[in-house]
Amino acid sequence: MSTRPVVLHLCGSAASDYYEGVSVVYATGCLQEIAEHGTYTNMACIVHLDGSWSFPSNVSEEARSSAEHMSIDQAVLKIKELNPSAVVPHMFCLPGMTAFRGFFDVMNIPLVGNPAAVMALSTNKWQTRAVVASHGVKVPAAEMVSKGELPKMQPPFMVKPCNEDNSQGVALVWELSALQSALDDAFQFDHEVLVERYVPLGRELRVAVLEQDDKSLQLLPCIEYFLTEEDPIRTAAHKLVTDQSGKPVGLASGGRKCPADIDETLREKLRDLATRSHKALGCRDYSLYDVRVDPQGEPYFIEACLYCSFAPQSVVVAMAAHAGQDQRSVFEMLVDRAINRKKAAGTRTVGMRC
């Protein structure tokens, strides 16, 4: 019998077929890459829309369709039987990023990456902006509107569902005549909508920090997305390829560069933005941010993207590769750290936190 630590890969969605597709795309990339490493025994665990769970031998369509579905109480027994040393979350819906991460905290199984409370904060764009701004991070002017309300701000501005990802329901409004259509679309995804001052196109960057074992934060090489005045924002189509039903089946490619060409002045501004944001939000292991740089070279925090699937093409891993850290080294550093967090917690004798 293998003595390798069992690592459970949490996949699927409790919210939609769309997010199940996102999850499977990224989890497949990760599991294919680590299959030959031999460091851990990697097991897939899938949450389904109907509330059932399954534990397929892999995440291929054939294995997923033939796997036995079980209730949550049966799944708990199965997880206890597997006795995982750590969990890697690959769920991208709101329940997957929050409740299901918390579920494994309750089971006392250490989680790789950011905990449920941090993810819950980051999924609310308005609250996230407020927290990082309170720590000196520059954000565009914004206001929140509910159904039946109109913003006081004049265009151009962005309209975004407050709690949604992958650019779902996002629109750039240039004229008030387009406002109601943008609001109607955004309200399909959430009951609160963020209206945010449009930052003129200078540069569109993704900026990440990777936490080291000594707690220092390493600024990773940035990714730049090349946009135009005619196509000035990143939409869902820039990120994922979907089938005819709208379910994601792969990652979009093209139009980006890593490492981005960044001078030292901008680099230090980005380091400050990412470091302040990481600490303000209480992030763990890594954090990732969408940043808009205006034509004068000033970076603005747009939103936090605090997940990583550890597929080779996932953003944090792709950035780390340009810093000389391959997928295996990043993945195993963070899995081992999660395992060690539980060991260290076992020695605590005081305090509320585990």
C-alpha positions in Angstrom: 0.0 0.0 0.0 1.3 3.5 -1.0 2.6 5.7 1.8 2.4 8.8 -0.3 0.2 11.6 1.1 -3.3 11.6 -0.4 -4.2 15.0 -2.1 -7.9 15.5 -2.8 -8.7 17.6 -5.9 -12.1 19.3 -5.3 -13.9 19.9 -8.6 -17.4 20.6 -10.0 -20.0 23.2 -9.2 -23.0 23.6 -7.0 -24.2 26.5 -9.1 -24.2 26.0 -12.8 -23.0 23.9 -15.8 -20.9 26.9 -16.8 -18.8 26.8 -13.6 -18.6 23.0 -13.7 -17.0 23.4 -17.1 -14.6 26.0 -15.8 -13.6 23.6 -13.0 -13.1 20.6 -15.2 -11.0 22.5 -17.7 -8.5 23.7 -15.0 -8.5 20.5 -12.9 -7.8 18.4 -16.0 -4.7 20.5 -16.7 -3.4 20.2 -13.2 -4.0 16.4 -12.8 -2.5 15.6 -16.2 0.7 17.6 -15.3 1.2 16.0 -11.8 0.2 12.4 -12.8 3.8 11.4 -13.4 5.4 13.2 -10.4 4.8 10.4 -8.0 5.0 12.7 -4.9 1.3 12.3 -3.8 -1.6 10.1 -4.5 -4.0 12.5 -6.3 -7.7 11.8 -6.1 -10.6 13.6 -7.8 -13.7 14.6 -5.8 -16.6 16.1 -7.7 -19.5 18.1 -6.4 -22.6 17.9 -8.8 -25.4 20.3 -9.4 -28.0 18.0 -7.8 -26.0 17.9 -4.5 -24.5 14.5 -5.1 -20.7 13.8 -4.9 -18.5 11.4 -6.9 -14.9 10.2 -6.8 -14.0 9.3 -10.3 -10.6 7.7 -11.2 -9.8 10.8 -13.2 -11.7 13.8 -14.6 -12.1 12.6 -18.1 -15.7 12.7 -19.4 -15.9 8.9 -19.5 -14.6 8.5 -15.9 -17.0 11.2 -14.6 -20.0 9.8 -16.3 -19.4 6.3 -15.0 -18.5 7.2 -11.4 -21.0 6.4 -8.6 -22.9 9.4 -7.2 -23.4 9.5 -3.5 -25.0 11.7 -0.9 -23.1 14.2 1.2 -23.1 12.0 4.3 -21.7 9.1 2.2 -19.2 11.5 0.7 -18.0 12.4 4.2 -17.4 8.8 5.0 -15.6 8.3 1.8 -13.3 11.3 2.5 -12.6 10.0 5.9 -11.7 6.6 4.4 -9.3 8.3 1.9 -7.8 10.3 4.8 -6.4 13.1 2.6 -3.5 15.1 3.8 -4.5 18.2 1.9 -7.2 19.5 -0.5 -6.6 21.5 -3.7 -9.8 23.4 -4.6 -10.7 23.7 -8.3 -14.3 25.0 -7.8 -15.0 28.5 -9.3 -18.6 29.1 -8.4 -19.5 31.1 -5.3 -20.4 28.1 -3.1 -17.3 26.3 -4.3 -15.0 29.2 -3.4 -16.6 29.8 0.0 -18.9 27.1 1.5 -17.0 24.1 0.2 -13.7 25.4 1.3 -15.2 26.0 4.7 -16.5 22.4 4.6 -13.0 21.0 4.5 -11.9 23.4 7.3 -14.7 21.8 9.5 -13.3 18.4 8.5 -9.9 19.6 9.7 -8.3 18.8 6.3 -5.8 21.6 5.3 -6.6 23.6 2.2 -4.1 24.8 -0.4 -4.5 28.5 -1.0 -6.8 31.1 0.4 -9.4 30.1 3.1 -13.1 30.4 2.8 -13.4 33.8 4.7 -10.9 35.5 2.4 -12.6 34.1 -0.7 -15.9 35.3 0.5 -14.5 38.8 0.9 -12.8 38.7 -2.5 -16.0 37.6 -4.4 -17.7 40.9 -3.3 -16.1 43.5 -5.5 -17.4 46.5 -3.5 -16.1 45.2 -0.2 -12.8 44.2 -1.7 -12.3 47.6 -3.1 -13.1 49.2 0.3 -10.7 47.0 2.2 -7.7 47.5 -0.1 -8.4 51.2 -0.5 -8.3 51.5 3.3 -4.7 50.2 3.1 -3.6 52.8 0.6 -4.3 51.0 -2.7 -5.5 53.2 -5.5 -9.0 52.2 -6.9 -11.2 53.9 -9.5 -14.2 55.9 -8.3 -17.3 53.7 -8.0 -20.8 53.4 -6.6 -23.2 50.6 -5.9 -26.7 50.4 -7.4 -29.6 48.0 -6.7 -32.5 47.1 -9.0 -34.6 50.2 -9.8 -31.7 52.6 -9.1 -29.5 54.5 -11.6 -25.9 55.6 -11.0 -25.1 59.3 -10.4 -21.8 58.9 -12.2 -21.6 60.0 -15.9 -20.1 57.7 -18.5 -17.8 56.2 -19.4 -17.9 53.6 -16.7 -17.9 49.9 -16.2 -21.0 48.0 -15.1 -20.3 44.8 -13.2 -22.3 42.3 -11.1 -20.9 42.7 -7.6 -20.6 38.9 -7.0 -19.6 37.2 -10.2 -16.4 36.1 -12.0 -14.9 35.5 -15.4 -16.3 38.8 -16.7 -19.9 37.5 -16.7 -22.4 40.4 -17.0 -19.6 43.0 -17.5 -20.1 45.9 -19.9 -18.4 49.2 -20.7 -20.9 52.0 -21.0 -20.0 55.0 -23.2 -23.4 56.6 -23.5 -26.4 56.8 -21.1 -28.5 55.3 -23.9 -26.7 51.9 -23.3 -27.0 52.0 -19.5 -30.3 50.2 -19.0 -29.3 47.3 -21.2 -26.0 46.9 -19.3 -27.8 47.0 -16.0 -30.4 44.5 -17.0 -27.6 42.1 -18.1 -25.6 42.6 -14.9 -28.7 42.1 -12.7 -29.1 38.6 -14.2 -26.1 37.6 -12.2 -26.5 39.5 -8.9 -28.9 41.8 -7.0 -26.1 44.4 -6.6 -24.2 46.0 -9.4 -20.9 47.9 -9.2 -20.6 51.0 -11.4 -16.9 51.9 -11.7 -15.2 54.8 -13.4 -13.6 53.6 -16.6 -9.8 53.9 -16.5 -8.6 54.9 -20.0 -6.6 52.2 -21.7 -2.9 52.4 -21.0 -2.1 48.8 -20.1 -4.0 45.8 -18.8 -1.9 43.7 -16.4 -2.3 40.7 -14.1 -0.1 41.0 -11.0 0.6 38.2 -8.5 2.6 37.6 -5.4 3.7 34.2 -4.2 4.2 33.7 -0.5 7.5 32.1 0.4 8.1 29.8 3.4 9.6 32.7 5.4 6.4 34.7 4.8 8.0 37.1 2.4 6.1 37.9 -0.8 7.7 37.4 -4.2 6.4 39.6 -7.0 6.0 37.3 -10.0 6.6 38.4 -13.6 3.4 40.1 -14.8 1.2 39.3 -17.7 0.1 42.0 -20.1 -3.1 41.6 -22.1 -3.0 43.5 -25.4 -6.2 45.4 -26.0 -7.2 48.2 -28.4 -9.3 51.3 -28.3 -11.9 49.4 -30.3 -11.8 46.4 -27.8 -10.6 48.0 -24.6 -11.7 45.6 -21.9 -11.3 41.9 -21.3 -14.6 40.0 -21.6 -15.5 36.3 -21.0 -14.7 35.6 -24.6 -11.1 36.7 -23.9 -10.7 34.0 -21.2 -12.6 30.8 -22.0 -13.7 28.9 -25.1 -17.3 27.7 -24.9 -19.4 25.1 -26.8 -22.7 25.9 -28.4 -24.5 25.6 -25.0 -22.2 28.2 -23.5 -20.3 25.6 -21.3 -16.5 26.2 -21.1 -14.4 23.6 -22.9 -11.0 25.2 -23.0 -8.9 28.3 -22.4 -8.7 31.2 -24.9 -5.3 32.0 -26.2 -3.4 34.9 -27.7 -3.2 38.6 -27.0 -0.9 38.4 -24.0 2.7 38.4 -23.0 4.6 37.2 -20.0 6.8 38.6 -18.7 5.4 42.0 -19.5 7.9 44.7 -20.4 7.8 46.8 -17.2 10.3 49.5 -16.1 11.5 49.7 -12.5 9.2 52.6 -11.6 6.1 50.7 -12.6 7.4 47.5 -11.1 7.7 49.1 -7.6 4.2 50.6 -7.9 2.8 47.1 -8.8 4.8 45.5 -6.0 3.4 48.0 -3.5 -0.2 47.5 -4.8 0.0 43.7 -4.7 1.7 43.5 -1.3 -0.7 45.9 0.4 -3.7 44.1 -1.2 -2.4 40.7 -0.1 -2.0 41.8 3.5 -5.2 43.8 3.6 -7.3 40.9 2.4 -5.6 38.4 4.6 -4.4 36.2 1.7 -2.5 33.0 2.1 0.0 31.3 -0.2 -0.5 33.5 -3.2 -2.8 36.3 -4.6 -3.5 37.6 -8.0 -4.9 41.0 -9.2 -6.3 42.6 -12.3 -4.6 46.0 -12.6 -5.4 48.8 -15.1 -2.5 51.2 -15.8 -3.7 54.6 -17.1 -1.9 56.4 -19.9 0.1 58.4 -17.3 1.5 55.1 -15.9 -0.6 55.0 -12.7 -1.8 51.5 -11.7 -5.4 51.0 -10.4 -6.6 47.9 -8.5 -9.6 46.5 -10.4 -10.3 43.2 -8.6 -8.8 40.3 -6.8 -8.6 36.8 -8.3 -7.6 34.7 -5.4 -7.7 31.2 -6.9 -5.2 29.0 -8.7 -5.9 25.6 -10.3 -2.2 24.7 -10.6 -2.7 23.7 -14.3 0.5 24.7 -16.2 -1.5 27.4 -18.1 -3.2 28.8 -15.0 -2.0 32.4 -14.4 0.0 32.1 -11.1 1.8 29.0 -12.4 2.5 30.5 -15.8 4.0 33.6 -14.1 6.1 31.6 -11.7 7.5 29.6 -14.7 9.1 32.9 -16.0 10.7 33.3 -12.6 12.4 29.9 -12.9 9.8 28.0 -10.7 8.1 25.2 -12.6 4.6 23.9 -11.9 5.9 21.0 -9.8 8.0 23.2 -7.5 5.1 25.7 -6.9 2.5 23.0 -6.4 4.5 20.8 -4.1 5.8 23.9 -2.1 2.2 24.9 -1.3 0.8 21.4 -0.8 3.6 20.6 1.7 3.0 24.0 3.4 -0.7 23.1 3.8 0.2 19.8 5.3 2.6 21.4 7.7 0.0 24.1 8.7 -2.1 21.3 10.2 0.9 19.8 12.0 1.8 23.2 13.4 -1.8 23.9 14.5 -1.8 20.7 16.5 0.8 22.3 18.8 -1.3 25.4 19.7 -2.6 25.7 23.2 -4.2 29.2 23.3 -6.2 31.5 21.0 -9.3 31.3 18.9 -7.7 30.5 15.6 -6.6 27.1 14.5 
